[in-house]
Amino acid sequence: MSMPPTLSPPSPDAPVLVIGSSGIDVIGRLETDLQSGSSNSARIRRSYGGVARNISENLARLGQPVRLLTVAGNDPTGDDMLEYTREAGVDISAVLRTDDFPTGYYMGMLNNRGRLEVAVDDMRVMSALTSEALRQHESLFKEAGMVVLDTNLPDSTLRTAFSLARKAKVPVCADPTSMRLAGKLTRYIPRIFLTTPNSVEAGILTGKPFDSSDHKAALDAARLLVGQGINIVLITLAEFGVVYATSETSGHIPAIRTRIIDPTGAGDALTAAVIFSLLNDIELDDAIRLGVAAASLTLRHTGTVCPDLSLERLYDQLPA
């Protein structure tokens, strides 16, 4: 992985520092078409989620050393979530706890084809992850091989995270997270090493919306963001695959045809697999293919992270 001269080449042995949200996912998949204003029959499941937590768990299951910096409520839900995450292999020693808010929640409703209809979240707990709290963990930036941020962070905390990463000369992967939050990254575009927006989020970052079926517009968006200073841009296009761009190359990787049981966490799996691959000197094309494979596995799993994720399983998913 070639690095700008202002950044230090990361070692695969150095831990990835992942900063952002964690919480509980409650997902309902409708059994019939949605009947507004009425109770609807659905299959409902609960798992541990949050973009940062998901990425860190995926990385750990792939064998990458990873530290999670998030905040959880001082409640039994937070206890259980953090213990599960620790058992998955994530270093949670820097996680903050607070009495001011409950552990975060995300609730999503899927239609009977597995597509997200609507979602709500309660991430008030993230306000406890302040700039001051981040500065108290500055040493983690200096030890990291890469910093991964999600935009559930408060504005001032996001600014401090970019500042500490630049001071430590560590590359930053920034996840736009959602349509509502993606715009928070626009001011930091020249300081991002890697980003993995979906088509809607990419439209917000560029100011030029496009449809996920339009490969050319997606490639134009990726190249535009590279021209503005991002080293690697991957734009996920759901069933239309992924487009990517760097200063030297660009292209399209098709999706793997698969049944969609639950899309929650698929993008986080792709991001984690790409990060793992790049840190371990896997060429970008192959890294993205492994990311698509990780997303495909997650789409078929009734949960947010595949518990048996491994590099071997990813290679097994690749088309012959």
C-alpha positions as CSV (number, residue, x, y, z in Angstrom):
1,M,0.0,0.0,0.0
2,S,1.7,3.2,-1.2
3,M,1.5,6.1,1.3
4,P,1.7,9.8,0.9
5,P,5.0,11.2,2.2
6,T,3.3,12.8,5.2
7,L,2.1,9.4,6.5
8,S,4.0,6.6,8.0
9,P,3.7,3.2,6.3
10,P,1.5,1.1,8.6
11,S,2.6,-2.3,9.9
12,P,0.1,-5.2,9.8
13,D,1.2,-5.9,13.4
14,A,0.2,-2.5,14.6
15,P,-3.3,-2.3,16.0
16,V,-6.0,-0.5,14.0
17,L,-7.7,2.1,16.2
18,V,-11.4,2.2,15.5
19,I,-13.3,5.2,16.9
20,G,-17.1,5.7,16.9
21,S,-20.4,4.1,17.7
22,S,-21.4,0.8,19.3
23,G,-24.8,-0.4,20.5
24,I,-27.6,-2.8,20.0
25,D,-29.2,-3.6,16.7
26,V,-32.9,-4.6,16.6
27,I,-33.9,-5.6,13.1
28,G,-37.4,-6.6,11.9
29,R,-38.0,-8.2,8.5
30,L,-41.5,-7.9,7.3
31,E,-43.3,-11.1,6.2
32,T,-45.7,-9.2,3.9
33,D,-46.0,-5.7,2.4
34,L,-45.9,-2.9,5.0
35,Q,-49.3,-1.8,6.3
36,S,-48.8,1.7,7.5
37,G,-50.5,2.7,10.8
38,S,-50.9,-0.9,11.9
39,S,-48.8,-3.7,13.5
40,N,-47.0,-5.8,11.0
41,S,-46.0,-9.4,11.2
42,A,-42.2,-9.7,11.1
43,R,-39.2,-11.8,12.0
44,I,-37.3,-9.8,14.7
45,R,-33.7,-10.3,15.7
46,R,-31.3,-8.6,18.1
47,S,-27.5,-8.4,17.9
48,Y,-24.6,-6.1,18.8
49,G,-23.9,-3.3,16.3
50,G,-22.6,0.2,15.8
51,V,-20.4,1.0,12.8
52,A,-17.2,1.3,14.7
53,R,-17.9,-1.8,16.8
54,N,-18.9,-3.8,13.7
55,I,-15.7,-2.9,11.8
56,S,-13.6,-3.7,14.8
57,E,-15.2,-7.1,15.3
58,N,-14.8,-8.0,11.6
59,L,-11.1,-7.0,11.8
60,A,-10.6,-9.1,14.9
61,R,-12.2,-12.1,13.4
62,L,-9.9,-11.7,10.4
63,G,-6.9,-11.8,12.8
64,Q,-6.0,-8.1,12.8
65,P,-5.0,-6.5,16.1
66,V,-7.7,-3.9,16.8
67,R,-8.6,-1.4,19.5
68,L,-12.1,0.1,19.9
69,L,-12.6,3.5,21.3
70,T,-16.3,4.0,21.9
71,V,-18.7,4.8,24.8
72,A,-21.4,2.6,26.4
73,G,-23.9,3.3,29.1
74,N,-23.3,2.0,32.6
75,D,-26.1,-0.6,32.1
76,P,-26.4,-4.4,31.7
77,T,-26.8,-3.9,27.9
78,G,-23.4,-2.2,27.7
79,D,-21.8,-4.9,29.9
80,D,-23.0,-7.7,27.6
81,M,-22.1,-5.9,24.4
82,L,-18.6,-5.1,25.6
83,E,-18.0,-8.7,26.9
84,Y,-19.1,-10.1,23.6
85,T,-16.9,-7.7,21.7
86,R,-13.9,-8.6,23.9
87,E,-14.5,-12.3,23.4
88,A,-14.4,-11.7,19.6
89,G,-10.8,-10.5,20.0
90,V,-11.2,-6.7,20.2
91,D,-9.2,-4.7,22.7
92,I,-11.8,-2.8,24.6
93,S,-9.5,-1.4,27.3
94,A,-10.1,2.2,26.1
95,V,-13.9,2.1,26.0
96,L,-15.6,4.8,28.1
97,R,-18.7,4.2,30.2
98,T,-21.2,6.9,31.2
99,D,-24.2,7.2,33.6
100,D,-25.7,10.0,31.5
101,F,-27.1,8.0,28.6
102,P,-28.1,4.4,27.9
103,T,-26.0,2.2,25.5
104,G,-26.8,3.1,21.9
105,Y,-29.7,1.5,20.0
106,Y,-30.4,1.1,16.3
107,M,-33.7,-0.2,15.0
108,G,-34.3,-1.1,11.4
109,M,-37.2,-2.4,9.4
110,L,-36.6,-4.5,6.3
111,N,-39.2,-5.2,3.7
112,N,-40.0,-8.9,2.8
113,R,-37.2,-8.8,0.2
114,G,-34.5,-7.8,2.7
115,R,-34.2,-4.1,1.8
116,L,-34.1,-1.4,4.4
117,E,-37.4,0.5,4.6
118,V,-36.7,2.8,7.5
119,A,-34.4,3.0,10.5
120,V,-34.1,5.0,13.7
121,D,-31.2,5.2,16.2
122,D,-30.5,6.6,19.6
123,M,-26.8,7.5,19.8
124,R,-27.0,10.2,22.5
125,V,-24.4,8.2,24.4
126,M,-21.8,9.3,21.8
127,S,-21.9,12.8,23.2
128,A,-19.8,11.5,26.1
129,L,-16.9,10.8,23.7
130,T,-15.6,14.3,23.9
131,S,-12.5,15.9,22.4
132,E,-10.9,15.9,25.9
133,A,-11.6,12.2,26.3
134,L,-9.9,11.6,22.9
135,R,-6.8,13.6,23.8
136,Q,-6.4,11.5,27.0
137,H,-5.9,8.5,24.6
138,E,-3.4,10.3,22.3
139,S,-1.0,7.4,22.8
140,L,-3.3,5.1,21.0
141,F,-2.9,7.2,17.8
142,K,0.8,6.9,18.0
143,E,0.7,3.1,18.3
144,A,-1.9,2.6,15.6
145,G,-1.3,1.3,12.0
146,M,-4.5,3.0,10.9
147,V,-7.3,5.0,12.4
148,V,-10.9,4.3,11.4
149,L,-13.6,6.9,12.2
150,D,-17.4,6.8,11.9
151,T,-19.4,10.0,11.8
152,N,-21.5,9.3,14.8
153,L,-18.8,11.2,16.6
154,P,-19.6,14.7,17.8
155,D,-18.3,17.4,15.5
156,S,-15.6,18.6,17.9
157,T,-14.5,15.0,18.6
158,L,-14.3,14.2,14.8
159,R,-12.1,17.3,14.4
160,T,-9.8,16.2,17.2
161,A,-9.6,12.7,15.8
162,F,-8.3,14.0,12.5
163,S,-5.9,16.3,14.2
164,L,-4.4,13.6,16.4
165,A,-4.1,11.2,13.5
166,R,-2.3,13.9,11.4
167,K,0.0,14.6,14.3
168,A,0.8,10.9,14.6
169,K,1.2,10.6,10.8
170,V,-1.4,7.7,10.8
171,P,-3.7,7.2,7.7
172,V,-7.4,7.7,8.4
173,C,-10.2,5.6,7.0
174,A,-13.4,7.6,7.3
175,D,-16.8,5.9,7.1
176,P,-19.6,8.3,6.1
177,T,-22.0,6.1,8.1
178,S,-25.4,7.4,6.8
179,M,-27.1,9.9,4.6
180,R,-27.8,12.1,7.6
181,L,-24.1,12.1,8.8
182,A,-22.1,11.9,5.6
183,G,-21.8,15.7,5.1
184,K,-19.7,16.0,8.3
185,L,-16.7,14.6,6.3
186,T,-16.7,17.2,3.5
187,R,-14.3,19.6,5.4
188,Y,-11.9,16.7,6.0
189,I,-11.7,15.3,2.4
190,P,-8.0,16.2,1.8
191,R,-7.1,14.4,5.1
192,I,-8.8,11.1,4.3
193,F,-6.7,8.1,3.1
194,L,-9.6,5.7,2.5
195,T,-13.4,6.1,2.4
196,T,-16.2,3.6,1.5
197,P,-19.4,5.5,0.9
198,N,-22.5,4.1,-0.7
199,S,-24.0,5.9,-3.7
200,V,-26.2,8.2,-1.7
201,E,-23.3,9.2,0.7
202,A,-20.9,9.7,-2.2
203,G,-23.5,12.0,-3.8
204,I,-23.5,14.1,-0.6
205,L,-19.7,14.2,-0.4
206,T,-19.4,15.4,-4.0
207,G,-22.5,17.5,-4.2
208,K,-23.5,15.5,-7.3
209,P,-26.2,12.9,-6.6
210,F,-26.4,9.8,-8.8
211,D,-28.2,6.5,-9.0
212,S,-26.5,3.3,-7.8
213,S,-27.1,1.7,-11.2
214,D,-25.0,4.4,-13.0
215,H,-21.5,3.0,-13.0
216,K,-20.1,5.9,-15.0
217,A,-21.5,8.5,-12.6
218,A,-20.2,6.5,-9.7
219,L,-16.7,6.3,-11.2
220,D,-16.8,10.0,-11.9
221,A,-17.7,10.6,-8.2
222,A,-14.8,8.4,-7.0
223,R,-12.3,10.1,-9.3
224,L,-13.6,13.5,-8.2
225,L,-13.0,12.7,-4.5
226,V,-9.5,11.4,-5.4
227,G,-8.9,14.7,-7.2
228,Q,-9.8,16.5,-4.0
229,G,-7.2,14.6,-2.0
230,I,-8.5,11.1,-0.9
231,N,-6.1,8.4,-1.7
232,I,-8.5,5.5,-2.1
233,V,-12.3,5.8,-2.8
234,L,-14.6,2.8,-2.9
235,I,-18.3,3.5,-3.7
236,T,-20.6,0.6,-2.9
237,L,-23.5,0.2,-5.3
238,A,-25.5,-2.6,-3.6
239,E,-26.4,-5.3,-6.2
240,F,-24.3,-3.3,-8.8
241,G,-21.0,-4.0,-7.0
242,V,-18.3,-1.5,-6.1
243,V,-16.4,1.1,-8.1
244,Y,-13.0,2.4,-7.0
245,A,-10.5,5.0,-7.8
246,T,-6.9,6.1,-6.8
247,S,-4.6,8.6,-8.5
248,E,-3.2,5.7,-10.6
249,T,-6.2,3.4,-11.4
250,S,-10.0,3.0,-11.3
251,G,-12.4,0.3,-12.0
252,H,-15.5,-1.7,-11.1
253,I,-15.9,-5.0,-9.2
254,P,-19.2,-6.8,-9.7
255,A,-21.3,-7.9,-6.7
256,I,-21.5,-11.6,-5.8
257,R,-25.0,-12.9,-6.5
258,T,-26.5,-13.9,-3.2
259,R,-29.7,-14.2,-1.3
260,I,-30.2,-11.1,1.0
261,I,-31.4,-12.1,4.5
262,D,-30.3,-9.0,6.3
263,P,-28.1,-6.1,4.8
264,T,-27.3,-4.7,8.2
265,G,-23.5,-4.5,8.6
266,A,-22.6,-5.6,5.1
267,G,-20.9,-2.3,4.4
268,D,-18.9,-2.5,7.6
269,A,-17.7,-6.0,6.7
270,L,-16.5,-4.7,3.3
271,T,-14.7,-1.8,4.9
272,A,-13.0,-4.1,7.4
273,A,-11.9,-6.7,4.8
274,V,-10.4,-4.0,2.6
275,I,-8.5,-2.5,5.5
276,F,-7.2,-5.9,6.6
277,S,-6.2,-6.7,3.0
278,L,-4.3,-3.4,2.4
279,L,-2.5,-3.7,5.7
280,N,-1.3,-7.1,4.7
281,D,0.0,-6.0,1.3
282,I,-2.9,-7.5,-0.8
283,E,-3.3,-5.6,-4.1
284,L,-6.2,-3.2,-4.3
285,D,-8.2,-5.2,-6.8
286,D,-8.0,-8.3,-4.7
287,A,-8.6,-6.3,-1.5
288,I,-11.9,-5.0,-2.9
289,R,-12.9,-8.5,-4.1
290,L,-12.3,-9.8,-0.6
291,G,-14.4,-6.9,0.7
292,V,-17.2,-7.8,-1.6
293,A,-17.0,-11.4,-0.4
294,A,-17.2,-10.2,3.2
295,A,-20.3,-8.2,2.4
296,S,-21.9,-11.2,0.6
297,L,-21.3,-13.4,3.7
298,T,-22.9,-10.8,5.9
299,L,-25.9,-10.3,3.6
300,R,-26.7,-14.0,4.1
301,H,-26.2,-13.9,7.9
302,T,-29.1,-13.2,10.4
303,G,-26.9,-10.8,12.3
304,T,-24.5,-7.9,12.0
305,V,-21.2,-9.7,11.9
306,C,-20.5,-13.3,10.7
307,P,-19.0,-15.1,13.8
308,D,-17.0,-17.5,11.6
309,L,-15.5,-14.8,9.4
310,S,-11.9,-15.7,8.2
311,L,-9.6,-15.0,5.3
312,E,-10.1,-18.5,4.1
313,R,-13.9,-18.1,4.0
314,L,-13.5,-14.9,2.0
315,Y,-11.3,-16.6,-0.6
316,D,-13.9,-19.4,-0.8
317,Q,-16.6,-16.9,-1.7
318,L,-14.7,-15.5,-4.7
319,P,-16.0,-16.6,-8.1
320,A,-13.8,-19.2,-9.8
